[in-house]
């Protein structure tokens, strides 16, 4: 499994951290069906950006969970390596 950081550069107007928490809960509900594990996420409400850390077989599978869970697909998905 690979580790990915996805970046949502533009949230829907008026979206809040609470809305993102709800979307994340939907990701967690579906992730097991695809062998994906959403690890954590970060929200910048002011800039309207969200960053999600996810372990997945590939970037497309990670995106599929977002698409099916809530429709908020990331603008960019980067494969990353965890540092210390």
Secondary structure, 3 states (H helix, E strand, C coil): CEEEEEEECCCCCCCCHHHHHHHHHHHHHHHHHHCCEEEEEEEECCCCEEEEEEEECCHHHHHHHHHHHCCCCCCEEEEECCCC
